[in-house]
Amino acid sequence: MIAIIPARGGSKGLPGKNIKVMNGKPLIWYTINVAKKSKFIDKIIVSTDDDKIAKISKSYGVEIPFIRPKELARDDSLAIDNYIYTIDRLNKEFNYSIGEFVVLQPTSPLRTLLDIDNAIQIFREKKADSVISVSEVIHPPLWSKRINGKGLLRNYFDISMGNKNRQEIEKAYMPNGAIFIFKYSLIKEKHSYYSNKTYPYIMPLERSIDIDSKLDFEFAEYLIKKNARNKFL
């Protein structure tokens, strides 16, 4: 299976985050390193619009067959459009026949080799259209509130459900950004990550950090250092 690591150069929340040094290594290294150990992944491609990211990624032995067009690297660009563009171009210009692929975002440095291989195993065993990594939501979404135009706090959802204790409410899960596995036909034809054959891969919160801010980065680095001390990495 081919792995795509999307690494855009521009980041408003944490500039240069994809190659920001975390515990002695550029952030993207953690994703490249674990992907190279997967028993299912036979090719790794970094999709980037940034020459510096491309150079650093190549130094770790992955491929950058082309630079991502600027129109697919803006703040308002949709990730799914970049995946379609990337697979289309690989199939047409580089004689690939990619029917399925895994996306590993560099902003999830705490995902493990077992996470990747177990998710791919689910994808194949279930003959899924997609598998998406998720983590359990700590607070039920039904407890969410909104602030109306008068500045008053109001229920976001039906009050009859929002008044229940957490133990009475069905568990909720949120995609954590660590692993996405797709059939190419799903995203190409439906322009969606989901179908009636989408399965979850559940990850614990401590491996589900998705770095978008300085605080996220510092917390992830703390956990990586802690894991290294405990010889977990």
N, C-alpha and C positions, 0 to 999 in steps of 0.2 A: 504494500500500500504506500502511496505517496503522502508525504506530510508537507503541508504548507504552513510556514511561520510568517504571519503578516506583521510587518514592523514598519509602521509609518514614521517618517522623520519628525513631523510636527506634533507637538503635544502641548496643550495649553495648561493642563493641570500640573504637569511635571516635565518641563522641557528636557529633551534628550533622554527620556526615561529608558528607552529600549536598549541603550548602550551605557547607561549610568552604571558606574562600578558599585557592585554589591558584594561585600566580603571578598574583594580582590579580583572579581570577575565581572565583565559586562553583563547586565541583566539578561540579554538574549542568550548568553552562553548556557544558562541553566536549562533552557528549553532545548537548545541544540544538543547538549550533552545527553540529556535523558532520551531524546528522540533517536539518537544514534544507537542506543542500547536496545531499542525495541525489537522483538523477534518478528514483528509484522511489518515494520517500516523499512522499505528498501531504497527510498530516495527522499531527500529533504531539500525543499526549495524555500528560500526566503523571498518574500514579496515585499519590496521596499522601493520608495521613491528617493531614498537618501544614499548618496555615494559613500558616506562614512560608515553607515550601517552595513552596506554591501561589502565594503572592504573588510570590516571586522568579521562579518559572517563567513566570508570566503576563507579567512585565515583558520576557521574551525572546520573546514572541509565540506561545507554545504554549497549548493548551487544557487546562483542568481542568474538565470538564463536571460532575463531582461529587467529593466528598471520599470517600476510601476508608473503609469501615466499620472501626471499631476491632477487630472480631473477625478481620479480614483483615490486620491490621497488628501482630499480636503476634509475639514472638520465635519461637513455635512454629507460626505460620501458614504454610501452604504457598503458595509463589508461584503454583503452577498454579491454585489455587482463586481467587486474585485475578484471574488472567488470564481465567478462565471467567466470573467475576462481571462484570468490566469489559466484555468483549465482549457478553455477554448483555444487559447494561443498555444499552449503546450501540445494539444492534440493536433492542431492544424499545421504549426510551423516546425515542431520538433518530433513529429511522428509518434507521439504518445497515443495510448488508447485508455485514457483514465475514465473509469466508470464509478470509482469511489475514492474518497480521500479523507484525511484527517486534518483538522486545523488545530494548531497548538499556538496560542497567543503567548508572546514572551513575557507578558505581564502576570503570568501565573507560575512563578518560579518554584512553588512548593509542591506542584503535582509530581508524582513519582512514576517510575518505570511501570510499576504494577498498575497504577491508575490507567496509564495509556493502554497497556496490553489487555487489561481486563475489560476496558471499554470497547476495544476493537473486537475482543472475543464475543461480547454481547451482540455487537453489530452483526457479526457473522452467524452466530448461533440462532439469533432471532430473525435473520434475513430482513433486517430493519431497513427503512428508508433513511433514518438518521438516529444517532445516539448523541445525547447532549448531557454533559456533566452538570450536576446540580448539587446544592447543599440545602439542608433544612433551614427554613426561615425561623429565626428565634422567636419573634413576636408574630402572632397570626395576622395576616393582612386585614382580616375583618375588624381589627382594632384600630385601623388607620383612621385618621381624622383629616379634615380639610379646613381651611380658613376661608370663610365667605367674603363677599365684597365689603361687608361691614366690620371685618376683622374678628368675627365670632367663630369659635371652634364648633364644627359640625361633623357628624358621622360621615365617613366616606362611603360606607356600605350600609346595608339594611340593619337597623338598630336591633332587631329581634335576634340576629346572629351575633352582633357585636357585643351583646351583654353576656355571652357564654364564657365560662372559664376556658383556659387554654386546653385543659385536658378533655374538654367536650368537643373541641373543634378538630376536624381532620387536619393532619399535618400538611403543611404547605412547603413547596420547594422552589428555589430560584436558580436559574442558570448561573453558574459561577465563572464562566469564561475560560475554563481550563482546557476543555476538550470538546470539540465538535466533530462528528463523523457523519459524512453525507454520501448518499448516492448522488452522482452528478445530475442524473435525470430529475431528481426532486427539485434542486435549486434552479435548474435551467428551465424546466417546464412550469413549475408552480411558483417560482420566485419566493420560496418560503423554506424555512428550516424544519417545518413541522408537517406531519401527515398523520394518518391513523395508524402508522407503523413507526412512530417515534418513541424511543425508549430512553429512560434516564440511566445515567451512571451516577450513583450517589457518592459524594465525597464528604469527609468531615470538614467542619469549619476551619480547622487549623491548616488545612491544605487548600483552602478555597479563596485565599486572598488574591484579589485582582487589583493590581497596582495602578492607581490613578492620581495619587497625591503623594506629597512628601511624607505624610504620616503613614500611608500604606507601605511606602518603600522602607521606611525605618522599622516598621513592625515586622515586615517580611524578612528584612536583614537580621533582625534580632532572632527570629525563629530559625533561620538558616544557620546562624552561628551556634545557637543552642543545639540544633540537630547535629551539627558537625562535632560539637563537643561530646555528644552522646553517641557518635558514630552511626547516626541514622542516614547520613548522606555520604 
